[in-house]
Amino acid sequence: SKLQWHPFTVTSSSNTDPETLSIVIKSEGSWSSELYQKLSSSSSTYSLEISVEGPYGPAATHFLRCM
């Protein structure tokens, strides 16, 4: 569904190419498993349109205390 929520994590963005974004997706259910199969296939070109929201919750100013 287009309105489902999935715990993806943004891991990097590119300063040299503003259209590049790296994310980590845990392949857990049927939807994320199908997404993984499509994105990892080297035999086809796949375009993906996404929406990014957040962050939610307070920012961790002292990240070492969170460990």
PDB file with one MODEL, atoms N, CA, C and O in Angstrom:
MODEL        1
ATOM      1  N   SER A   1       0.831  -1.192   0.000  1.00  0.00           N
ATOM      2  CA  SER A   1       0.000   0.000   0.000  1.00  0.00           C
ATOM      3  C   SER A   1       0.869   1.247   0.000  1.00  0.00           C
ATOM      4  O   SER A   1       1.941   1.263   0.604  1.00  0.00           O
ATOM      5  N   LYS A   2       0.413   2.278  -0.668  1.00  0.00           N
ATOM      6  CA  LYS A   2       1.160   3.534  -0.706  1.00  0.00           C
ATOM      7  C   LYS A   2       1.149   4.244   0.643  1.00  0.00           C
ATOM      8  O   LYS A   2       1.968   5.133   0.875  1.00  0.00           O
ATOM      9  N   LEU A   3       0.236   3.869   1.534  1.00  0.00           N
ATOM     10  CA  LEU A   3       0.127   4.559   2.817  1.00  0.00           C
ATOM     11  C   LEU A   3       0.688   3.766   3.982  1.00  0.00           C
ATOM     12  O   LEU A   3       0.467   4.145   5.132  1.00  0.00           O
ATOM     13  N   GLN A   4       1.402   2.684   3.732  1.00  0.00           N
ATOM     14  CA  GLN A   4       2.023   1.923   4.806  1.00  0.00           C
ATOM     15  C   GLN A   4       3.288   2.626   5.278  1.00  0.00           C
ATOM     16  O   GLN A   4       3.922   3.365   4.525  1.00  0.00           O
ATOM     17  N   TRP A   5       3.640   2.386   6.528  1.00  0.00           N
ATOM     18  CA  TRP A   5       4.864   2.943   7.102  1.00  0.00           C
ATOM     19  C   TRP A   5       5.889   1.833   7.220  1.00  0.00           C
ATOM     20  O   TRP A   5       5.567   0.723   7.644  1.00  0.00           O
ATOM     21  N   HIS A   6       7.121   2.131   6.847  1.00  0.00           N
ATOM     22  CA  HIS A   6       8.195   1.144   6.897  1.00  0.00           C
ATOM     23  C   HIS A   6       9.427   1.793   7.513  1.00  0.00           C
ATOM     24  O   HIS A   6       9.763   2.927   7.171  1.00  0.00           O
ATOM     25  N   PRO A   7      10.110   1.086   8.424  1.00  0.00           N
ATOM     26  CA  PRO A   7      11.266   1.667   9.115  1.00  0.00           C
ATOM     27  C   PRO A   7      12.538   1.643   8.271  1.00  0.00           C
ATOM     28  O   PRO A   7      13.413   0.803   8.480  1.00  0.00           O
ATOM     29  N   PHE A   8      12.632   2.553   7.331  1.00  0.00           N
ATOM     30  CA  PHE A   8      13.832   2.697   6.520  1.00  0.00           C
ATOM     31  C   PHE A   8      14.720   3.738   7.170  1.00  0.00           C
ATOM     32  O   PHE A   8      14.222   4.644   7.838  1.00  0.00           O
ATOM     33  N   THR A   9      16.018   3.624   6.987  1.00  0.00           N
ATOM     34  CA  THR A   9      16.972   4.550   7.582  1.00  0.00           C
ATOM     35  C   THR A   9      17.806   5.210   6.499  1.00  0.00           C
ATOM     36  O   THR A   9      18.412   4.530   5.671  1.00  0.00           O
ATOM     37  N   VAL A  10      17.836   6.540   6.509  1.00  0.00           N
ATOM     38  CA  VAL A  10      18.703   7.275   5.593  1.00  0.00           C
ATOM     39  C   VAL A  10      20.119   7.168   6.128  1.00  0.00           C
ATOM     40  O   VAL A  10      20.377   7.528   7.277  1.00  0.00           O
ATOM     41  N   THR A  11      21.048   6.673   5.301  1.00  0.00           N
ATOM     42  CA  THR A  11      22.419   6.483   5.760  1.00  0.00           C
ATOM     43  C   THR A  11      23.385   7.510   5.205  1.00  0.00           C
ATOM     44  O   THR A  11      24.437   7.740   5.801  1.00  0.00           O
ATOM     45  N   SER A  12      23.059   8.138   4.080  1.00  0.00           N
ATOM     46  CA  SER A  12      23.938   9.173   3.538  1.00  0.00           C
ATOM     47  C   SER A  12      23.214   9.955   2.457  1.00  0.00           C
ATOM     48  O   SER A  12      22.235   9.495   1.870  1.00  0.00           O
ATOM     49  N   SER A  13      23.725  11.142   2.217  1.00  0.00           N
ATOM     50  CA  SER A  13      23.284  11.940   1.079  1.00  0.00           C
ATOM     51  C   SER A  13      24.537  12.470   0.406  1.00  0.00           C
ATOM     52  O   SER A  13      25.583  12.600   1.041  1.00  0.00           O
ATOM     53  N   SER A  14      24.431  12.768  -0.846  1.00  0.00           N
ATOM     54  CA  SER A  14      25.604  13.155  -1.619  1.00  0.00           C
ATOM     55  C   SER A  14      25.674  14.661  -1.794  1.00  0.00           C
ATOM     56  O   SER A  14      24.696  15.288  -2.200  1.00  0.00           O
ATOM     57  N   ASN A  15      26.825  15.244  -1.490  1.00  0.00           N
ATOM     58  CA  ASN A  15      27.039  16.668  -1.741  1.00  0.00           C
ATOM     59  C   ASN A  15      27.347  16.927  -3.205  1.00  0.00           C
ATOM     60  O   ASN A  15      27.109  18.028  -3.701  1.00  0.00           O
ATOM     61  N   THR A  16      27.872  15.930  -3.901  1.00  0.00           N
ATOM     62  CA  THR A  16      28.238  16.116  -5.305  1.00  0.00           C
ATOM     63  C   THR A  16      27.076  15.859  -6.250  1.00  0.00           C
ATOM     64  O   THR A  16      27.018  16.455  -7.325  1.00  0.00           O
ATOM     65  N   ASP A  17      26.149  14.983  -5.872  1.00  0.00           N
ATOM     66  CA  ASP A  17      24.981  14.696  -6.700  1.00  0.00           C
ATOM     67  C   ASP A  17      23.730  14.858  -5.840  1.00  0.00           C
ATOM     68  O   ASP A  17      23.396  13.956  -5.072  1.00  0.00           O
ATOM     69  N   PRO A  18      23.031  15.989  -5.954  1.00  0.00           N
ATOM     70  CA  PRO A  18      21.878  16.236  -5.088  1.00  0.00           C
ATOM     71  C   PRO A  18      20.712  15.272  -5.315  1.00  0.00           C
ATOM     72  O   PRO A  18      19.755  15.282  -4.540  1.00  0.00           O
ATOM     73  N   GLU A  19      20.767  14.456  -6.339  1.00  0.00           N
ATOM     74  CA  GLU A  19      19.697  13.496  -6.598  1.00  0.00           C
ATOM     75  C   GLU A  19      20.030  12.100  -6.083  1.00  0.00           C
ATOM     76  O   GLU A  19      19.336  11.140  -6.418  1.00  0.00           O
ATOM     77  N   THR A  20      21.091  11.969  -5.265  1.00  0.00           N
ATOM     78  CA  THR A  20      21.502  10.675  -4.730  1.00  0.00           C
ATOM     79  C   THR A  20      21.225  10.618  -3.233  1.00  0.00           C
ATOM     80  O   THR A  20      21.562  11.542  -2.493  1.00  0.00           O
ATOM     81  N   LEU A  21      20.607   9.524  -2.796  1.00  0.00           N
ATOM     82  CA  LEU A  21      20.293   9.299  -1.395  1.00  0.00           C
ATOM     83  C   LEU A  21      20.471   7.813  -1.115  1.00  0.00           C
ATOM     84  O   LEU A  21      19.965   6.978  -1.865  1.00  0.00           O
ATOM     85  N   SER A  22      21.181   7.473  -0.045  1.00  0.00           N
ATOM     86  CA  SER A  22      21.367   6.066   0.330  1.00  0.00           C
ATOM     87  C   SER A  22      20.485   5.755   1.523  1.00  0.00           C
ATOM     88  O   SER A  22      20.437   6.518   2.488  1.00  0.00           O
ATOM     89  N   ILE A  23      19.784   4.628   1.454  1.00  0.00           N
ATOM     90  CA  ILE A  23      18.925   4.209   2.553  1.00  0.00           C
ATOM     91  C   ILE A  23      19.159   2.735   2.853  1.00  0.00           C
ATOM     92  O   ILE A  23      19.608   1.977   1.993  1.00  0.00           O
ATOM     93  N   VAL A  24      18.847   2.334   4.094  1.00  0.00           N
ATOM     94  CA  VAL A  24      18.892   0.933   4.502  1.00  0.00           C
ATOM     95  C   VAL A  24      17.445   0.476   4.655  1.00  0.00           C
ATOM     96  O   VAL A  24      16.651   1.114   5.346  1.00  0.00           O
ATOM     97  N   ILE A  25      17.113  -0.635   4.003  1.00  0.00           N
ATOM     98  CA  ILE A  25      15.768  -1.196   4.057  1.00  0.00           C
ATOM     99  C   ILE A  25      15.871  -2.620   4.581  1.00  0.00           C
ATOM    100  O   ILE A  25      16.568  -3.446   3.991  1.00  0.00           O
ATOM    101  N   LYS A  26      15.188  -2.916   5.678  1.00  0.00           N
ATOM    102  CA  LYS A  26      15.170  -4.284   6.193  1.00  0.00           C
ATOM    103  C   LYS A  26      14.090  -5.064   5.450  1.00  0.00           C
ATOM    104  O   LYS A  26      12.909  -4.720   5.506  1.00  0.00           O
ATOM    105  N   SER A  27      14.506  -6.105   4.762  1.00  0.00           N
ATOM    106  CA  SER A  27      13.580  -6.946   4.005  1.00  0.00           C
ATOM    107  C   SER A  27      12.886  -7.878   4.983  1.00  0.00           C
ATOM    108  O   SER A  27      13.417  -8.934   5.325  1.00  0.00           O
ATOM    109  N   GLU A  28      11.684  -7.482   5.438  1.00  0.00           N
ATOM    110  CA  GLU A  28      11.014  -8.219   6.491  1.00  0.00           C
ATOM    111  C   GLU A  28       9.705  -8.862   6.037  1.00  0.00           C
ATOM    112  O   GLU A  28       9.436 -10.015   6.373  1.00  0.00           O
ATOM    113  N   GLY A  29       8.900  -8.139   5.287  1.00  0.00           N
ATOM    114  CA  GLY A  29       7.617  -8.669   4.826  1.00  0.00           C
ATOM    115  C   GLY A  29       7.602  -8.825   3.321  1.00  0.00           C
ATOM    116  O   GLY A  29       8.629  -8.681   2.657  1.00  0.00           O
ATOM    117  N   SER A  30       6.429  -9.121   2.788  1.00  0.00           N
ATOM    118  CA  SER A  30       6.328  -9.355   1.346  1.00  0.00           C
ATOM    119  C   SER A  30       6.601  -8.088   0.538  1.00  0.00           C
ATOM    120  O   SER A  30       7.225  -8.162  -0.521  1.00  0.00           O
ATOM    121  N   TRP A  31       6.141  -6.915   1.019  1.00  0.00           N
ATOM    122  CA  TRP A  31       6.338  -5.673   0.276  1.00  0.00           C
ATOM    123  C   TRP A  31       7.812  -5.296   0.213  1.00  0.00           C
ATOM    124  O   TRP A  31       8.325  -4.992  -0.864  1.00  0.00           O
ATOM    125  N   SER A  32       8.501  -5.311   1.354  1.00  0.00           N
ATOM    126  CA  SER A  32       9.916  -4.932   1.354  1.00  0.00           C
ATOM    127  C   SER A  32      10.776  -5.997   0.671  1.00  0.00           C
ATOM    128  O   SER A  32      11.819  -5.669   0.105  1.00  0.00           O
ATOM    129  N   SER A  33      10.362  -7.255   0.712  1.00  0.00           N
ATOM    130  CA  SER A  33      11.096  -8.307  -0.011  1.00  0.00           C
ATOM    131  C   SER A  33      10.979  -8.113  -1.516  1.00  0.00           C
ATOM    132  O   SER A  33      11.959  -8.287  -2.240  1.00  0.00           O
ATOM    133  N   GLU A  34       9.786  -7.752  -1.998  1.00  0.00           N
ATOM    134  CA  GLU A  34       9.604  -7.486  -3.426  1.00  0.00           C
ATOM    135  C   GLU A  34      10.392  -6.253  -3.852  1.00  0.00           C
ATOM    136  O   GLU A  34      10.976  -6.233  -4.935  1.00  0.00           O
ATOM    137  N   LEU A  35      10.411  -5.224  -3.006  1.00  0.00           N
ATOM    138  CA  LEU A  35      11.192  -4.021  -3.295  1.00  0.00           C
ATOM    139  C   LEU A  35      12.671  -4.370  -3.413  1.00  0.00           C
ATOM    140  O   LEU A  35      13.345  -3.900  -4.329  1.00  0.00           O
ATOM    141  N   TYR A  36      13.178  -5.182  -2.505  1.00  0.00           N
ATOM    142  CA  TYR A  36      14.578  -5.613  -2.556  1.00  0.00           C
ATOM    143  C   TYR A  36      14.881  -6.338  -3.862  1.00  0.00           C
ATOM    144  O   TYR A  36      15.895  -6.068  -4.506  1.00  0.00           O
ATOM    145  N   GLN A  37      14.004  -7.256  -4.251  1.00  0.00           N
ATOM    146  CA  GLN A  37      14.223  -8.018  -5.483  1.00  0.00           C
ATOM    147  C   GLN A  37      14.281  -7.098  -6.700  1.00  0.00           C
ATOM    148  O   GLN A  37      15.123  -7.286  -7.578  1.00  0.00           O
ATOM    149  N   LYS A  38      13.395  -6.107  -6.760  1.00  0.00           N
ATOM    150  CA  LYS A  38      13.376  -5.186  -7.900  1.00  0.00           C
ATOM    151  C   LYS A  38      14.614  -4.304  -7.932  1.00  0.00           C
ATOM    152  O   LYS A  38      15.190  -4.082  -8.997  1.00  0.00           O
ATOM    153  N   LEU A  39      15.029  -3.796  -6.770  1.00  0.00           N
ATOM    154  CA  LEU A  39      16.170  -2.886  -6.729  1.00  0.00           C
ATOM    155  C   LEU A  39      17.501  -3.604  -6.902  1.00  0.00           C
ATOM    156  O   LEU A  39      18.460  -3.003  -7.386  1.00  0.00           O
ATOM    157  N   SER A  40      17.582  -4.870  -6.522  1.00  0.00           N
ATOM    158  CA  SER A  40      18.852  -5.591  -6.623  1.00  0.00           C
ATOM    159  C   SER A  40      19.023  -6.302  -7.962  1.00  0.00           C
ATOM    160  O   SER A  40      20.091  -6.848  -8.236  1.00  0.00           O
ATOM    161  N   SER A  41      17.998  -6.303  -8.788  1.00  0.00           N
ATOM    162  CA  SER A  41      18.079  -6.956 -10.092  1.00  0.00           C
ATOM    163  C   SER A  41      18.953  -6.138 -11.034  1.00  0.00           C
ATOM    164  O   SER A  41      18.694  -4.957 -11.267  1.00  0.00           O
ATOM    165  N   SER A  42      19.992  -6.774 -11.575  1.00  0.00           N
ATOM    166  CA  SER A  42      20.882  -6.070 -12.500  1.00  0.00           C
ATOM    167  C   SER A  42      20.372  -6.140 -13.935  1.00  0.00           C
ATOM    168  O   SER A  42      20.917  -5.474 -14.816  1.00  0.00           O
ATOM    169  N   SER A  43      19.338  -6.935 -14.179  1.00  0.00           N
ATOM    170  CA  SER A  43      18.851  -7.119 -15.544  1.00  0.00           C
ATOM    171  C   SER A  43      17.847  -6.063 -15.983  1.00  0.00           C
ATOM    172  O   SER A  43      17.518  -5.977 -17.166  1.00  0.00           O
ATOM    173  N   SER A  44      17.355  -5.254 -15.041  1.00  0.00           N
ATOM    174  CA  SER A  44      16.355  -4.264 -15.431  1.00  0.00           C
ATOM    175  C   SER A  44      16.615  -2.935 -14.733  1.00  0.00           C
ATOM    176  O   SER A  44      17.252  -2.870 -13.682  1.00  0.00           O
ATOM    177  N   THR A  45      16.104  -1.888 -15.352  1.00  0.00           N
ATOM    178  CA  THR A  45      16.164  -0.559 -14.750  1.00  0.00           C
ATOM    179  C   THR A  45      14.844  -0.326 -14.041  1.00  0.00           C
ATOM    180  O   THR A  45      13.776  -0.542 -14.614  1.00  0.00           O
ATOM    181  N   TYR A  46      14.918   0.111 -12.803  1.00  0.00           N
ATOM    182  CA  TYR A  46      13.715   0.306 -12.008  1.00  0.00           C
ATOM    183  C   TYR A  46      13.744   1.705 -11.423  1.00  0.00           C
ATOM    184  O   TYR A  46      14.740   2.105 -10.819  1.00  0.00           O
ATOM    185  N   SER A  47      12.669   2.449 -11.592  1.00  0.00           N
ATOM    186  CA  SER A  47      12.563   3.795 -11.046  1.00  0.00           C
ATOM    187  C   SER A  47      11.659   3.746  -9.823  1.00  0.00           C
ATOM    188  O   SER A  47      10.628   3.074  -9.834  1.00  0.00           O
ATOM    189  N   LEU A  48      12.041   4.451  -8.780  1.00  0.00           N
ATOM    190  CA  LEU A  48      11.294   4.430  -7.533  1.00  0.00           C
ATOM    191  C   LEU A  48      11.038   5.854  -7.079  1.00  0.00           C
ATOM    192  O   LEU A  48      11.980   6.622  -6.880  1.00  0.00           O
ATOM    193  N   GLU A  49       9.776   6.212  -6.912  1.00  0.00           N
ATOM    194  CA  GLU A  49       9.413   7.524  -6.386  1.00  0.00           C
ATOM    195  C   GLU A  49       9.097   7.356  -4.906  1.00  0.00           C
ATOM    196  O   GLU A  49       8.321   6.478  -4.531  1.00  0.00           O
ATOM    197  N   ILE A  50       9.696   8.194  -4.067  1.00  0.00           N
ATOM    198  CA  ILE A  50       9.508   8.060  -2.623  1.00  0.00           C
ATOM    199  C   ILE A  50       9.108   9.391  -2.012  1.00  0.00           C
ATOM    200  O   ILE A  50       9.278  10.448  -2.620  1.00  0.00           O
ATOM    201  N   SER A  51       8.572   9.322  -0.793  1.00  0.00           N
ATOM    202  CA  SER A  51       8.301  10.495   0.030  1.00  0.00           C
ATOM    203  C   SER A  51       9.066  10.311   1.330  1.00  0.00           C
ATOM    204  O   SER A  51       9.079   9.217   1.894  1.00  0.00           O
ATOM    205  N   VAL A  52       9.696  11.364   1.804  1.00  0.00           N
ATOM    206  CA  VAL A  52      10.470  11.301   3.042  1.00  0.00           C
ATOM    207  C   VAL A  52       9.857  12.270   4.037  1.00  0.00           C
ATOM    208  O   VAL A  52       9.645  13.440   3.717  1.00  0.00           O
ATOM    209  N   GLU A  53       9.570  11.791   5.243  1.00  0.00           N
ATOM    210  CA  GLU A  53       9.023  12.618   6.310  1.00  0.00           C
ATOM    211  C   GLU A  53       9.906  12.488   7.541  1.00  0.00           C
ATOM    212  O   GLU A  53      10.729  11.577   7.635  1.00  0.00           O
ATOM    213  N   GLY A  54       9.732  13.392   8.467  1.00  0.00           N
ATOM    214  CA  GLY A  54      10.449  13.288   9.735  1.00  0.00           C
ATOM    215  C   GLY A  54      11.554  14.307   9.822  1.00  0.00           C
ATOM    216  O   GLY A  54      11.627  15.182   8.959  1.00  0.00           O
ATOM    217  N   PRO A  55      12.393  14.246  10.784  1.00  0.00           N
ATOM    218  CA  PRO A  55      12.507  13.196  11.797  1.00  0.00           C
ATOM    219  C   PRO A  55      11.431  13.337  12.870  1.00  0.00           C
ATOM    220  O   PRO A  55      10.832  14.399  13.034  1.00  0.00           O
ATOM    221  N   TYR A  56      11.204  12.270  13.578  1.00  0.00           N
ATOM    222  CA  TYR A  56      10.244  12.257  14.668  1.00  0.00           C
ATOM    223  C   TYR A  56      11.007  12.086  15.977  1.00  0.00           C
ATOM    224  O   TYR A  56      11.993  11.351  16.036  1.00  0.00           O
ATOM    225  N   GLY A  57      10.556  12.752  17.005  1.00  0.00           N
ATOM    226  CA  GLY A  57      11.219  12.677  18.300  1.00  0.00           C
ATOM    227  C   GLY A  57      12.330  13.695  18.418  1.00  0.00           C
ATOM    228  O   GLY A  57      12.715  14.320  17.431  1.00  0.00           O
ATOM    229  N   PRO A  58      12.848  13.864  19.628  1.00  0.00           N
ATOM    230  CA  PRO A  58      13.906  14.860  19.847  1.00  0.00           C
ATOM    231  C   PRO A  58      15.237  14.417  19.247  1.00  0.00           C
ATOM    232  O   PRO A  58      15.525  13.224  19.142  1.00  0.00           O
ATOM    233  N   ALA A  59      16.025  15.385  18.865  1.00  0.00           N
ATOM    234  CA  ALA A  59      17.370  15.094  18.361  1.00  0.00           C
ATOM    235  C   ALA A  59      18.268  14.689  19.523  1.00  0.00           C
ATOM    236  O   ALA A  59      18.159  15.246  20.615  1.00  0.00           O
ATOM    237  N   ALA A  60      19.148  13.729  19.297  1.00  0.00           N
ATOM    238  CA  ALA A  60      20.098  13.299  20.319  1.00  0.00           C
ATOM    239  C   ALA A  60      21.320  14.204  20.242  1.00  0.00           C
ATOM    240  O   ALA A  60      22.151  14.056  19.345  1.00  0.00           O
ATOM    241  N   THR A  61      21.432  15.147  21.186  1.00  0.00           N
ATOM    242  CA  THR A  61      22.566  16.065  21.167  1.00  0.00           C
ATOM    243  C   THR A  61      23.814  15.417  21.742  1.00  0.00           C
ATOM    244  O   THR A  61      24.930  15.791  21.382  1.00  0.00           O
ATOM    245  N   HIS A  62      23.636  14.453  22.630  1.00  0.00           N
ATOM    246  CA  HIS A  62      24.770  13.737  23.221  1.00  0.00           C
ATOM    247  C   HIS A  62      24.652  12.273  22.810  1.00  0.00           C
ATOM    248  O   HIS A  62      24.232  11.427  23.600  1.00  0.00           O
ATOM    249  N   PHE A  63      25.030  11.982  21.554  1.00  0.00           N
ATOM    250  CA  PHE A  63      24.803  10.645  21.013  1.00  0.00           C
ATOM    251  C   PHE A  63      25.571   9.561  21.749  1.00  0.00           C
ATOM    252  O   PHE A  63      25.136   8.410  21.746  1.00  0.00           O
ATOM    253  N   LEU A  64      26.701   9.881  22.383  1.00  0.00           N
ATOM    254  CA  LEU A  64      27.460   8.857  23.106  1.00  0.00           C
ATOM    255  C   LEU A  64      26.731   8.407  24.369  1.00  0.00           C
ATOM    256  O   LEU A  64      26.951   7.291  24.839  1.00  0.00           O
ATOM    257  N   ARG A  65      25.874   9.249  24.920  1.00  0.00           N
ATOM    258  CA  ARG A  65      25.099   8.869  26.104  1.00  0.00           C
ATOM    259  C   ARG A  65      23.985   7.888  25.759  1.00  0.00           C
ATOM    260  O   ARG A  65      23.435   7.242  26.651  1.00  0.00           O
ATOM    261  N   CYS A  66      23.648   7.769  24.492  1.00  0.00           N
ATOM    262  CA  CYS A  66      22.572   6.876  24.061  1.00  0.00           C
ATOM    263  C   CYS A  66      23.020   5.426  23.993  1.00  0.00           C
ATOM    264  O   CYS A  66      22.186   4.532  23.853  1.00  0.00           O
ATOM    265  N   MET A  67      24.303   5.179  24.087  1.00  0.00           N
ATOM    266  CA  MET A  67      24.809   3.816  23.930  1.00  0.00           C
ATOM    267  C   MET A  67      24.800   3.077  25.237  1.00  0.00           C
ATOM    268  O   MET A  67      25.194   1.912  25.289  1.00  0.00           O
TER     269      MET A  67
ENDMDL
END
